[in-house]
Amino acid sequence: MSQYNVGDYSVNTLLCGNIGYWNTETLKYAFPEDSLVLCGTDCEEKKDQNIKWFQLEVKSQRFKTVFHTYDFERVIYMSEYLTYHTSAENELENIRNLLRNCRKSAISQLIYFTSDVVCSIEENSKRMILEAAERLFHYYAKQCKVDLRIIRSPFLLSPVKKNDYLYGLFHTVYMKKDQIRMDAPEEEHDHFMDMRDIAEFFYRLSNNWEAGEGVLRLFPVAKCTFRDLGEFLKSIDPGLTVQYADHSASRPFFRKGENTVRTAFGWSPMYDPLESLPTYYKEYLKLNEKKPGLRERISRFVHLKSSTVMVIELLLTALFVEYMNHISGNSVQFRMIDYRLLYVVIFASVYGTNAGFLASIIESFSLALAYYQRGSNWLMIFYDPGNWLPFIFLYVVAAVCGYVKQKNDENFHFIQEENNSLKERLHFITSLYEEALDYKNQYRKDLIGSRDGFGRIFEVVQRLSNTVPEKIFAESIPVMEDVLENNSIAIYTINDVSAKYARLEICSNGISSELKKSLHLSGYEKILETVKSGRVWFNRNLQSDFPMYVAGILAEGKLSVLIMIYHAEYGQTNNYYANLIRILSGLMENFIVKAWEYRHAIEERIYISGTNIAKWDYFTEQLKIESDAAAHHLTSFRLFQIDPEGKSVTDLDILFKNKTRVHDLIGYGPDGFLYMLAAQVDENSEQIVLDRILAMGLSCRIVSADTLPHTDILQK
């Protein structure tokens, strides 16, 4: 069985077969997130956002090309027998071709949407064909281990599908015919299903695929009768006579069954199609009452009535030829032109052999009349073989010119068909190419814009790429909050292997009040052992005193940094999330270790020679980083101004040695004062630092960064 709920993400879905009942509205409702491809003979090729229509048969080579161009995950075949009063001899052949294509692909879901005629008590050919089709689907699903659903549905109705039963009734009324004969008794309830209910069912099936059995049956509302249908047709045309079948001609009786669809999906039909007849008829009129434009009407007259136009031209031109023969009788120059022969040549060349022979017959009478007017006897014209030659030549010319015209027409039609075929292939290939480009661009956009895609990783690398460790720590919190979608992240540093405490470096604003500035490592032995091995520790037992995730950063083989995620939602407790933490900690490790190595290499440029007191430029740079982090509520600090009271820098360095924390930074200002940047010190702990400095015999006070000399460095 399928291990996922297909409603959770976009699926490439193929609908093929009897697809003419679907429209854009019902498709978007039934498959709101899917990329849809529809293949059938009763549709126009078009595209509407994520829906693509192809006009082709399931057994065609083009269908095979389409099928293997798209990576379909769900395939739906709609039976031709869903149309009332249909005859589909190719049903089994189409299914065999479809399943043959499915066998060579990796589809995960297969749906056969068929007619519930298979549930009828009466034995008939339709029931036998549908039973054989279901066996074919079952055999394929078993062999290829594909999830199969067979949906048995009542007949469908459509006012715009031209081979549909309802369309035929509407068209009969529209054409003003006097009588319609129903094939069911007037009191019999209808056995049809509205497509809006079908769309609702497919929506629920897609979002709850595991529910229900392999074979599902849809039951109609069946409130209206065929009398209601007949009365509506008579309301359109009051002069219409509707005849109903007697009880002996009643349609097959369907076996009763349990409505498992209602219990499994909470679905039941809401619409009786015969109650929606006014809406259906409006849709029919909208399709059939489009008035043609002037150009289209002229085109129809020329093409549909070309024989009438030809006859009119033939007669008018014959009269014109007679007139020309009459006026040119005494002209030596015009008597050199045989108007009758020219007339036959023109019509045979323009309209073909048939028109040429008609022209020859007309001119034969004209020529015979001309002989008679010159005094020739009818018997002399008939019995003298010499008089036959002009008549024979008229028919020979008509035959030759007509043959040439017919030959040229055949060549033209052959080339035109070849051209149309090539155009169709070109259009087909172009549409596939454009579709592939759309998918490529969409996938590229999704990949770059996704939270864990290459674009996001590139952004992480850019933000962490720095040579200042404190700046890397300051950037790491917003980066991880964004990627992990978590606001409970803290970073602790361990300065020595033998250290019993980890010092809070930086943390998310939401948990700053909950965390200890120094974390005692007793009780963290299992966590430290896990992160030292390069793995991410997960709080499986949900111990309240520990975070949910812990990752580590190693420097020279020693654990130096702990990355802790304190809270995680239910959807964030999986291997994917743990791997994402591991990737981010690996990226951070790469940059922080290099930053530490770089700082060690340039220590002579950071500190006053022979001391641990920083030069003023470096001190102000670190103060700027701390100020920015504090402005974003990621850390806290206090700046202390210390009066050296005449002591040298060397003496002060000795005095402060072992009296300050590793994270505290002391700088010598140009105004002669010492300044100490105490990280992770707030209003609750600032007095402790003051007392420690005063205990050394030095006077100090807390100052603001704005009061420092050369504060322009801090303003940058």
C-alpha positions in Angstrom: 0.0 0.0 0.0 1.0 3.6 -0.5 3.0 5.1 2.4 2.0 8.6 1.9 -1.0 10.9 1.6 -1.1 12.2 -1.9 -3.0 15.3 -0.8 0.1 16.6 0.9 2.0 17.6 -2.2 1.7 18.2 -5.9 1.3 15.0 -8.0 1.6 14.6 -11.8 -1.7 13.1 -12.7 -2.9 11.7 -16.1 -6.6 11.5 -17.0 -7.3 9.6 -20.2 -10.2 7.9 -22.0 -13.7 9.5 -21.7 -12.5 12.9 -20.4 -15.0 15.1 -22.1 -17.1 15.5 -18.9 -14.3 17.3 -17.1 -13.9 21.1 -17.3 -11.4 23.5 -15.8 -13.6 24.2 -12.8 -14.2 20.6 -11.8 -10.6 19.7 -12.4 -9.2 22.5 -10.2 -11.6 21.5 -7.5 -10.9 17.7 -7.7 -7.1 18.1 -8.0 -6.2 21.6 -6.7 -2.4 21.0 -6.3 -1.8 18.5 -9.1 -0.1 19.0 -12.4 -2.8 17.5 -14.8 -2.5 16.1 -18.3 -5.7 15.0 -20.1 -5.6 12.8 -23.2 -8.8 12.0 -25.1 -10.5 12.4 -28.5 -13.3 14.7 -27.3 -11.3 17.7 -26.2 -9.4 20.6 -27.7 -5.6 20.9 -27.2 -5.0 23.8 -24.8 -3.3 24.7 -21.6 -4.6 26.4 -18.5 -2.0 26.9 -15.8 -1.2 23.5 -14.5 -3.7 21.7 -16.7 -2.8 20.5 -20.2 -5.2 18.9 -22.8 -4.0 16.6 -25.6 -6.4 15.5 -28.4 -5.2 11.9 -29.0 -6.2 8.3 -28.6 -4.8 6.0 -25.9 -3.6 3.6 -28.6 -1.7 6.2 -30.6 2.1 6.7 -30.7 1.6 10.3 -29.6 0.0 9.1 -26.4 3.0 6.9 -25.7 5.2 9.9 -26.2 3.2 12.1 -23.8 3.0 9.3 -21.3 6.8 8.9 -21.1 7.5 12.6 -21.3 5.8 13.3 -18.0 6.7 11.4 -14.8 3.1 10.5 -13.8 2.5 9.3 -10.3 -1.3 8.8 -10.6 -3.1 7.5 -13.7 -6.9 7.7 -14.1 -8.7 6.0 -16.9 -12.3 7.0 -17.5 -14.4 4.3 -19.2 -16.3 5.1 -22.4 -19.3 3.3 -20.8 -19.8 6.2 -18.4 -21.7 7.8 -21.3 -25.3 6.6 -21.4 -26.1 4.6 -24.6 -22.6 4.3 -25.8 -20.9 1.6 -27.8 -17.2 1.3 -27.1 -15.7 -1.7 -28.8 -12.2 -0.4 -28.2 -12.5 -0.3 -24.4 -10.3 -3.4 -23.8 -7.8 -2.4 -26.4 -7.3 1.0 -25.0 -6.9 -0.4 -21.5 -4.3 -2.9 -22.7 -2.3 0.0 -24.3 -2.6 2.1 -21.2 -1.4 -0.7 -18.9 1.4 -1.5 -21.3 2.7 2.0 -20.9 2.1 2.0 -17.1 4.2 -1.2 -16.9 7.3 0.7 -18.2 6.8 3.6 -15.7 6.9 4.1 -12.0 3.3 5.1 -11.2 2.2 4.6 -7.7 -1.6 5.0 -8.0 -4.0 3.7 -10.7 -7.7 4.5 -10.8 -10.2 2.9 -13.2 -13.3 5.1 -13.2 -15.9 2.8 -14.8 -19.7 2.4 -15.1 -21.7 0.5 -12.5 -23.4 -1.4 -15.4 -21.1 -4.1 -14.2 -23.3 -4.3 -11.1 -26.5 -5.1 -13.2 -28.3 -8.3 -12.7 -28.9 -8.8 -16.4 -26.2 -10.5 -18.4 -25.2 -8.4 -21.4 -22.2 -7.6 -23.5 -21.4 -4.3 -21.7 -21.3 -6.0 -18.4 -19.0 -8.7 -19.8 -16.6 -6.1 -21.3 -16.5 -4.1 -18.0 -15.8 -7.3 -15.9 -13.0 -8.2 -18.3 -11.6 -4.6 -18.0 -11.6 -4.8 -14.2 -9.8 -8.2 -14.3 -7.1 -6.6 -16.5 -6.6 -3.8 -14.0 -6.5 -6.2 -11.1 -3.9 -8.4 -12.9 -1.6 -5.4 -13.7 -1.9 -4.0 -10.2 -0.9 -7.4 -8.7 2.0 -7.9 -11.1 3.4 -4.4 -10.7 2.5 -3.9 -7.1 0.6 -0.7 -7.8 -2.2 0.8 -5.6 -5.4 0.3 -7.6 -8.9 1.8 -7.0 -11.8 0.8 -9.2 -14.6 3.3 -8.9 -18.1 2.2 -10.2 -20.2 5.2 -11.0 -23.7 5.9 -12.5 -23.8 7.5 -15.9 -22.4 11.0 -16.4 -24.2 13.9 -18.1 -22.9 16.9 -20.0 -24.7 19.5 -22.1 -21.5 20.3 -24.1 -20.2 16.8 -24.9 -21.6 16.1 -28.4 -21.9 12.3 -28.0 -23.6 12.6 -24.6 -27.2 11.6 -24.0 -28.3 14.9 -22.6 -26.7 16.9 -25.4 -28.5 14.7 -28.0 -31.9 15.5 -26.3 -31.2 19.2 -26.2 -30.0 19.2 -29.8 -33.2 17.4 -30.9 -35.3 20.1 -29.2 -33.1 22.9 -30.6 -33.5 21.6 -34.1 -37.3 21.9 -33.7 -38.1 18.3 -34.1 -41.6 17.2 -33.2 -41.0 14.0 -31.2 -38.6 12.5 -28.7 -38.7 8.9 -27.6 -37.3 8.0 -24.2 -35.9 4.5 -23.6 -37.2 4.3 -20.0 -40.6 4.3 -18.3 -41.7 7.8 -17.2 -41.8 6.8 -13.5 -38.3 5.4 -13.5 -35.8 7.3 -11.5 -32.7 8.7 -13.2 -29.4 6.9 -12.9 -27.0 9.8 -13.5 -24.3 11.6 -11.5 -23.4 15.3 -11.5 -19.8 16.1 -12.3 -19.6 18.4 -9.2 -20.2 15.4 -7.0 -17.6 13.4 -9.0 -15.1 16.2 -8.4 -15.8 16.3 -4.7 -15.3 12.5 -4.5 -12.0 12.6 -6.2 -10.9 15.4 -3.9 -11.6 13.3 -0.9 -10.1 10.2 -2.4 -6.8 12.1 -3.1 -6.6 13.4 0.4 -7.5 10.1 2.0 -6.1 7.5 -0.3 -5.8 4.8 2.3 -9.5 4.9 3.2 -11.9 2.4 1.6 -11.4 -0.8 -0.3 -10.0 -1.5 -3.7 -13.4 -1.4 -5.4 -15.7 1.5 -4.5 -19.3 2.2 -5.8 -21.0 5.5 -6.0 -24.7 5.7 -5.5 -26.8 8.4 -7.2 -29.3 10.7 -5.5 -32.1 9.5 -7.8 -34.8 12.0 -6.8 -36.1 12.9 -10.3 -37.7 10.6 -12.9 -37.7 10.5 -16.7 -41.0 12.2 -16.5 -39.3 15.3 -15.0 -36.8 15.2 -17.9 -39.6 15.0 -20.5 -41.5 17.8 -18.8 -38.5 20.1 -19.0 -38.0 19.4 -22.7 -41.6 20.2 -23.3 -41.3 23.4 -21.4 -38.6 24.4 -23.9 -40.7 23.4 -26.9 -44.5 23.2 -26.0 -45.2 21.5 -29.3 -42.9 18.6 -28.6 -44.2 15.1 -28.1 -42.4 12.9 -25.6 -42.9 9.2 -25.7 -41.8 6.8 -22.9 -40.9 3.2 -23.0 -43.1 0.6 -21.4 -42.1 -1.5 -18.4 -40.8 -4.3 -20.5 -38.1 -2.0 -22.0 -36.9 -0.9 -18.5 -33.2 -0.6 -18.1 -31.2 -3.3 -16.2 -31.9 -3.5 -12.5 -28.7 -2.8 -10.4 -27.7 -5.0 -7.5 -27.9 -3.3 -4.2 -24.8 -2.9 -2.2 -23.3 -1.3 0.9 -22.4 2.4 0.6 -18.8 2.1 1.9 -17.9 5.4 0.3 -20.1 7.3 2.7 -18.6 5.6 5.8 -15.0 5.8 4.5 -14.9 9.3 3.0 -18.0 11.0 4.4 -19.1 11.5 0.8 -22.6 11.5 -0.6 -23.9 13.1 -3.8 -25.5 16.6 -3.3 -26.8 17.2 -6.8 -29.5 15.4 -8.9 -28.5 16.1 -12.5 -32.1 16.4 -13.6 -32.7 19.1 -11.1 -30.0 21.1 -12.8 -31.5 20.9 -16.3 -32.1 24.7 -16.6 -28.4 25.3 -15.9 -27.4 22.6 -18.3 -29.6 24.0 -21.1 -28.0 27.4 -20.7 -24.6 25.8 -21.1 -25.8 24.1 -24.3 -27.2 27.3 -25.7 -24.0 29.2 -24.9 -22.1 26.6 -26.9 -24.5 26.4 -29.9 -25.9 30.0 -30.3 -22.7 31.7 -31.2 -23.5 33.9 -34.2 -20.9 33.6 -37.0 -19.3 36.7 -38.3 -19.5 38.1 -41.9 -16.3 36.4 -42.9 -17.3 33.1 -41.6 -20.8 33.3 -43.3 -19.1 34.1 -46.6 -16.7 31.2 -46.1 -19.6 28.9 -45.3 -21.5 30.0 -48.4 -18.5 29.5 -50.7 -17.5 26.1 -49.3 -20.8 24.5 -48.3 -22.6 25.6 -51.5 -19.7 25.4 -54.0 -21.8 23.2 -56.4 -24.6 25.8 -56.6 -22.1 28.5 -57.2 -20.4 26.4 -60.0 -23.7 25.8 -61.7 -24.6 29.5 -61.7 -21.1 30.4 -63.1 -21.5 27.6 -65.7 -24.8 29.0 -67.0 -23.9 32.6 -66.9 -20.5 32.0 -68.7 -22.3 29.9 -71.3 -24.6 32.8 -72.1 -21.5 35.1 -72.3 -19.8 32.7 -74.7 -22.9 32.7 -77.0 -22.9 36.5 -76.9 -19.2 36.6 -77.8 -19.8 34.2 -80.7 -22.6 36.4 -81.9 -20.8 39.7 -81.9 -17.5 38.3 -83.3 -19.1 36.6 -86.3 -18.0 39.1 -88.8 -14.6 39.9 -87.2 -11.7 38.1 -88.8 -9.5 38.7 -85.8 -11.9 37.3 -83.2 -13.0 34.4 -85.4 -9.5 33.1 -84.8 -10.5 32.4 -81.2 -12.7 29.4 -80.4 -14.8 30.7 -77.5 -16.5 27.3 -77.0 -13.2 25.4 -76.6 -11.8 28.2 -74.3 -15.0 27.9 -72.2 -14.5 24.1 -71.8 -10.8 24.5 -71.0 -11.5 27.1 -68.3 -14.2 25.1 -66.5 -12.4 21.8 -66.8 -9.2 23.4 -65.4 -11.0 25.2 -62.6 -13.7 22.7 -61.4 -12.4 19.4 -62.7 -13.6 16.7 -65.1 -17.3 16.7 -64.1 -17.6 20.5 -64.7 -15.7 20.1 -67.9 -18.1 17.5 -69.3 -21.0 19.7 -68.3 -19.4 22.5 -70.2 -18.8 20.2 -73.2 -22.4 19.2 -73.3 -23.6 22.8 -73.2 -21.1 23.8 -76.0 -22.1 20.7 -78.0 -25.6 22.0 -78.1 -24.3 25.4 -78.9 -22.1 24.1 -81.7 -25.0 22.0 -83.2 -27.2 25.0 -83.1 -24.6 27.0 -84.9 -24.4 24.3 -87.6 -28.1 24.4 -88.0 -28.2 28.2 -88.2 -25.7 28.0 -91.1 -28.1 25.7 -93.0 -26.8 22.2 -92.1 -29.4 19.5 -91.7 -29.6 17.6 -88.4 -29.2 14.4 -90.2 -26.1 15.7 -92.0 -24.6 16.8 -88.7 -25.2 13.3 -87.2 -24.3 11.1 -90.2 -21.2 13.0 -91.5 -18.2 11.8 -89.4 -16.3 14.9 -90.3 -18.8 16.9 -88.2 -18.0 14.8 -85.2 -14.5 16.0 -84.7 -15.3 19.4 -83.0 -17.6 17.6 -80.6 -15.0 14.9 -79.8 -12.3 17.5 -79.3 -14.5 19.3 -76.8 -14.8 16.2 -74.7 -11.2 15.2 -75.1 -10.1 18.7 -73.9 -12.5 18.5 -71.0 -11.1 15.0 -70.1 -7.5 16.1 -70.4 -7.9 19.4 -68.5 -10.0 17.7 -65.9 -7.4 15.0 -65.4 -4.7 17.5 -65.0 -6.8 19.5 -62.5 -7.7 16.3 -60.6 -4.0 15.2 -60.6 -2.9 18.6 -59.3 -5.7 18.6 -56.7 -4.6 15.2 -55.5 -1.0 16.2 -55.3 -2.0 19.4 -53.5 -4.2 17.6 -51.0 -1.5 15.0 -50.4 1.1 17.7 -49.8 -1.4 19.7 -47.6 -2.1 16.6 -45.5 1.6 16.0 -45.1 2.1 19.6 -44.2 -0.7 19.5 -41.7 0.7 16.3 -40.2 4.1 17.9 -39.9 2.5 21.0 -38.4 0.7 18.8 -35.9 3.9 17.0 -35.0 5.7 20.3 -34.7 3.0 21.8 -32.5 2.9 18.6 -30.4 6.7 18.6 -30.0 6.8 22.3 -29.4 4.1 22.1 -26.7 6.0 19.3 -25.0 9.2 21.3 -25.2 7.5 24.4 -23.8 5.9 22.2 -21.0 9.3 20.7 -20.2 10.8 24.2 -20.0 8.0 25.4 -17.7 8.6 22.4 -15.4 12.4 23.0 -15.6 12.0 26.7 -14.7 9.5 25.8 -11.9 11.7 23.1 -10.5 14.7 25.4 -10.6 12.8 28.2 -8.9 11.5 25.8 -6.3 15.0 24.4 -5.7 16.7 27.7 -5.4 13.9 29.2 -3.3 13.3 26.2 -1.1 14.3 26.3 2.6 16.9 23.5 2.2 17.8 24.1 -1.5 21.1 25.1 -3.0 20.1 28.7 -3.0 19.5 28.7 0.7 22.7 26.8 1.4 24.5 29.4 -0.7 22.9 32.2 1.4 24.1 30.4 4.6 27.6 30.2 3.4 27.7 33.9 2.4 26.4 35.0 5.8 28.9 32.8 7.8 31.9 33.5 5.6 33.9 35.7 8.0 37.2 35.8 9.8 35.9 37.2 13.1 34.6 34.4 15.4 32.2 36.8 17.2 30.7 37.9 14.0 30.2 34.3 12.9 28.4 33.5 16.2 26.2 36.6 15.8 25.2 35.6 12.2 24.7 32.0 13.0 21.6 32.5 15.2 19.4 34.3 12.6 20.6 31.9 9.9 19.7 28.8 11.9 16.4 30.3 13.1 15.5 30.9 9.4 16.5 27.5 8.1 15.3 25.5 11.0 12.2 27.5 11.6 13.0 27.5 15.3 13.5 30.4 17.8 15.0 28.4 20.7 18.7 28.1 19.7 21.7 28.7 21.9 25.5 28.5 21.3 27.8 27.6 24.2 31.6 27.5 24.0 34.0 25.3 25.9 37.4 26.9 26.3 39.3 23.9 27.8 39.0 20.2 27.7 39.1 20.0 31.4 36.6 22.8 31.9 33.5 22.0 33.9 31.5 24.8 32.5 30.3 25.9 29.0 29.9 29.6 28.5 26.9 31.1 26.7 28.1 32.8 23.6 24.8 33.9 22.0 21.2 32.7 21.9 17.7 33.4 20.5 15.9 36.3 22.0 12.9 34.2 23.1 14.9 32.0 25.5 17.6 34.4 26.8 15.9 34.8 30.1 15.6 31.0 30.6 19.3 30.2 30.0 22.2 30.2 32.4 25.2 32.2 31.4 27.4 29.3 32.5 26.3 25.7 31.9 27.6 23.1 34.3 28.6 20.0 32.2 28.0 17.4 34.8 25.1 15.2 33.7 25.9 16.0 30.0 28.4 13.1 29.6 26.2 11.1 27.2 25.5 14.2 25.2 29.1 15.2 24.9 30.1 11.6 23.9 27.5 11.7 21.1 28.4 15.1 19.7 32.1 14.3 19.9 31.5 11.5 17.4 30.0 13.9 14.9 26.4 12.9 15.5 23.4 15.0 16.6 22.0 14.1 20.1 18.2 13.9 20.3 16.2 14.0 23.5 14.2 10.8 22.9 13.0 10.6 26.5 11.9 14.2 26.5 13.8 15.1 29.7 12.8 18.6 30.8 16.3 19.6 31.9 17.9 19.0 28.5 17.4 20.6 25.1 15.7 18.7 22.3 18.8 18.6 20.0 22.5 19.1 20.6 25.2 19.4 18.0 28.9 20.0 18.5 31.9 21.7 16.8 35.3 20.2 17.1 38.5 22.3 16.9 41.8 20.3 16.7 39.9 17.2 17.7 38.5 18.8 20.8 34.9 19.8 21.5 34.8 23.6 21.5 31.2 24.6 20.7 27.8 23.2 21.6 24.8 24.1 19.5 21.6 23.5 21.4 18.0 23.6 20.1 15.8 23.7 23.2 12.3 23.3 21.8 11.0 21.5 18.7 7.5 21.0 17.3 6.1 17.6 16.5 6.9 17.9 12.8 10.6 18.7 13.7 11.3 15.4 15.5 12.5 13.4 12.6 15.7 12.3 10.8 15.4 15.0 8.2 15.4 17.7 10.8 18.4 16.2 12.6 20.3 16.0 9.3 19.5 19.6 8.6 21.0 20.5 12.0 24.1 18.4 11.2 24.6 20.2 7.9 24.3 23.7 9.5 26.7 22.8 12.3 29.1 21.4 9.8 29.1 24.6 7.8 29.5 26.6 11.0 32.4 24.4 12.1 34.2 25.0 8.8 34.1 28.8 9.3 34.5 29.1 13.0 37.6 26.9 13.2 39.2 28.8 10.3 38.4 32.1 12.1 40.1 30.9 15.3 43.1 29.8 13.3 43.3 33.2 11.6 43.0 35.1 14.9 45.8 33.0 16.4 48.0 33.8 13.4 47.5 37.6 13.8 47.7 37.9 17.6 50.6 40.4 17.3 48.3 42.7 15.4 45.5 42.3 18.0 47.3 42.8 21.4 49.8 45.2 22.7 53.2 43.4 22.6 53.8 41.1 25.5 50.3 41.5 27.0 46.7 40.3 26.6 45.4 43.9 26.4 43.9 44.6 22.9 44.8 47.5 20.7 42.1 50.1 20.4 41.1 49.4 16.8 40.5 45.7 17.5 38.7 46.6 20.7 36.3 48.9 19.0 35.7 46.4 16.2 34.6 43.7 18.8 32.5 46.3 20.6 30.7 47.1 17.3 29.9 43.3 16.8 28.6 43.0 20.4 26.5 46.2 20.0 24.9 44.8 16.8 24.1 41.5 18.4 22.7 43.2 21.5 20.5 45.4 19.3 19.0 42.2 17.8 18.5 40.9 21.4 20.9 38.0 20.7 23.3 38.8 23.6 24.0 41.3 26.4 27.1 43.1 27.5 28.5 45.8 29.8 31.4 48.2 29.1 33.5 49.2 32.1 35.9 52.2 32.2 38.9 51.5 34.5 41.3 54.1 35.8 44.9 52.7 35.6 46.0 55.1 38.3 49.5 55.5 36.8 50.2 51.8 36.3 52.0 50.7 33.1 50.3 48.5 30.6 52.5 45.6 31.6 51.6 46.0 35.3 47.9 46.2 34.4 48.2 43.0 32.3 49.7 41.2 35.3 47.1 42.5 37.6 44.2 41.4 35.4 45.6 38.0 34.6 43.4 35.2 36.0 41.0 37.9 37.3 38.9 38.1 34.2 36.9 35.6 32.2 38.1 34.2 28.8 35.3 36.0 27.0 36.1 39.4 28.5 38.2 41.7 26.3 40.4 44.5 27.7 41.5 47.4 25.5 43.7 50.4 26.1 42.0 53.6 25.0 43.7 56.7 23.5 42.4 58.7 26.5 44.7 56.7 28.9 41.8 54.6 30.4 41.4 50.8 30.3 38.1 49.5 28.9 36.7 46.1 29.6 34.0 44.5 27.3 32.2 42.0 29.5 30.1 39.6 27.4 26.9 38.1 28.6 26.6 40.5 31.5 23.3 42.2 32.3 21.8 44.3 35.0 21.6 41.3 37.3 25.3 40.4 37.1 27.0 43.7 36.4 27.6 44.4 40.1 29.6 41.2 40.4 32.1 42.4 37.8 32.3 45.9 39.4 33.1 44.3 42.8 35.8 42.2 41.2 37.5 45.2 39.7 37.2 47.3 42.8 38.7 44.4 44.8 41.9 44.9 42.7 42.2 48.4 44.1 41.2 50.1 40.9 38.3 52.6 40.4 35.8 51.8 37.5 32.4 52.7 36.3 29.9 51.5 33.6 29.9 53.6 30.5 28.1 53.8 27.2 29.8 53.0 23.9 28.8 56.5 22.7 31.2 58.1 25.3 34.3 56.4 24.0 37.0 58.3 22.1 36.9 57.8 18.3 33.3 56.7 18.4 33.2 57.2 14.6 34.5 53.7 14.3 31.4 52.5 16.1 29.1 54.5 13.9 30.2 52.6 10.7 
